[in-house]
Amino acid sequence: MKFYVLASALVIFSGSALADTVFNYDGFYARMKKSEKVEFSDITLAFMLQKAGTNETCVVDKAMITTDISEAPLTIANNGELILPYDDLLNRRKALIILKQPEGAESCDLNFKLRSKIPVPQQATVAQLRKLQSQFDELLDSLAGLGKYWLPDVRGLTLHFTTEVMAQSADATVQQQLLCEQHRCRIQLAASLADNATVEFSKVPDHATPLLQQP
């Protein structure tokens, strides 16, 4: 899955040699404002904390969001996703996202990925999958602005699972577009696939992400 770096971290060192990684909230708010539109109701923008320059989960003791008059804790999920509020007041108050890290910890990148918000059915039609594909494609274009002309196309979906998975389809054309490996299945949603064709997974998908065309 391709991640897009949203902001560079500012690292502020204290006298105790502990480092805080700090991000401006406004850049994330601007992207959430686009993703919260009704036409993107089936997908969401997830913010992932990773060690700078890697795909490894960042080590953080505590996360908070602060303004000149307030301070509130932020939740970090086990997969490194930072749960950010969508709040116009925080944006207008120039809020900061502050990550408290242990001594010697590497600084964090705060990147984003798109994923499905609604549950993907264990038996899904091509039409249902195409709806997610279309929303991913349109939101990526919206987030990229003029850069959308250099973005790869969303060719299908990657379905993610908590354990090893298999999938099958009675439609031979759909079956040819399916590839399952360990905890994920990729499906290319070519125009030739019938909307009423179905795919059945051996387990309920955890979530879906866009499958981008390879360069």
N, C-alpha and C positions, 0 to 999 in steps of 0.2 A: 504494500500500500504506500502510495506516495504521500509524504507529509509536506506541508508548506510552512516555512518558518515565518512567524508573524512579527516578531520583534527581537531586537538584540537586548541582552540582559545588561543591566548596570550592576556591578558588584561593589558593595560598600563594605569596607573593612572596619571593624571596631578594634578597640584596644586589646580585647581578649583573643584576637586572631580568629574570631568567628566571622563568617561571611554571610551577608544577606544578599539574595538575588532579588532585584526589584524591576518590575515592569509597569509601564503606564497602562491604565485600564482603558483609555479612550480608543486605542487601536482594536482591542478585542470587542468593545461595545459596538464599534462601527460595523464589524463583521457580523456580530449577533443581530444587529438591526436588520441586516439583509436576510439572514437565515430565519428570522422569526416571521417573515411574511407568510400569508395564508397559502400561497402557491407551493410552499415548501413544508407543508404540514406533516409529511410522512418521514422527513429526514431531520437531522440535527447536526450542529457543529460541536465537535468534542475537542477540548483543549488538553493536550498531552504533555506531561512534564518528562523530559528526557535529559540525560547527561549531555552536555554540550558536544555537538558533533557526532553523537551516537544514537542508536535506537534503544539504549538501556534506560530503564526507569531511574529517574533522578532521586537522590537521597535527600529527603526533606523532613525536618522535625515538626515544622509547624508552618501553616500558610494563613495569611490574613489579608484583608482589603481595608485600606485606611484612607481617610480624608483629613482635612484640617480639623474636623469636629467629631469624627467617629472612627471606630475600629471594630471589625467583626471577623471571626474565624472563617476559613474556607475549608471545604471537605476535599480530600484527595482519595480517590478510589484505589483499590488494590492494583489496578492496571496502570496507575499513574495519571489517570484523568483528573484534572482540576475542575471542580464544579464552580462555575462563575455565575453570579447573579446578573440578570439583564435589568439594569436599573438606570434610568435617565438621570436621576439625582446624583448617583455616583459618578456618572460621566461628567455632569456639569460641575461637580466639586473636584474634578481632576484627581480622582482616586488613584492610589497606587496598590499594586499587588506585591506583597512582600513574602518571600520564602525564607524561613529561618532554617539554616543548614548546620550540621555538625562541623566541628573543626576539621579542616583538610578536605572537605567534600568538594567535588567538582561542581562548577556552576551549571545552572539548568537552562536548556532551551525550552520555551513554551510554544509548541507547535500545534497545528490543528489537523484534524481529519474529519471527513464527512462520514456519517453512518446513519443507518435507518433508526427511526424513533419508534415506529409501530412494529409489533411482532411480525416476522415473516412466517407465513403458514408452512407447516411441514409438507403439505402438498400444495404447491403454488402454480398458478397459471402463468404462461408467458406474459399475458397482459398485466398481471399484478407486478411481475418483475420489471417490465418495461416502464411502468409508472414510476418506480423508484429510480430507474436508470435516467429517465427524463428529468426528474427533479434534481438528481446529482449533477447532471450535465448543465442545467440552467443555473444552478447555484454556483458552481465552479466558475462559469462565465461571469456571473454577477460579481463574485469576489475578486476576479482577476482584472476587471475593467478592460482597458485596451490590451492588456496582456493575454486576453482570451484567444487572440489570433495565433498565439504560440503554444497554447495548451493542447495536450493530446486529447483526442475524443474519448468519451466514456463509451466503451464497446460492450459493456455488460455489467455483471455484478460478481463480487466475491462474497460468498456466504460463509460466515464464521460460526464455529461450534465449540462447545466446551470440551468435547471428546472426539475421538476419531469417527469419521462419518463416511457413508456411501450414499449415492443418489442414482436414480434411474428414471427413465421416461419411456412410455409406450411409443412415443413418436421418434422414429429413427433419426430424423434430422436434428431434433433437440438433443438426443443422446450423443450425437457427434460433437456437440458444442459444450458438453459437460466434462469437467476434469476435477476429480476429488483427490486430495492429498492430505492425509493426517486430519487436521482440524478445520479444513476449509474446502469449499467447492467453488470453482470458477465456472461461470456460464457466459458464453458470448451470445448476445441477443441480436443475431443477424436479422435483417429485414425479411428474410425468407421464412422465418419461423412463424407458425400459426399462433395467433393470440390465444386460442382456446386449448392449445397443447399444454400439458401439465408436466411438472417435475416433482418427484416424491423423494424426500430425504429420509434417511434412516433415523434421524433425530430432528427435533425442532431447532431451527437456526437461532443462534444467540443474537446476531445482527448481520446487516449487509453493509458493504462498502463499495464504492465505484471501482470497476475494472477498467483501467486506462489502456488505451492503445499503446503498444510498445513501439518505440522509435525505430 
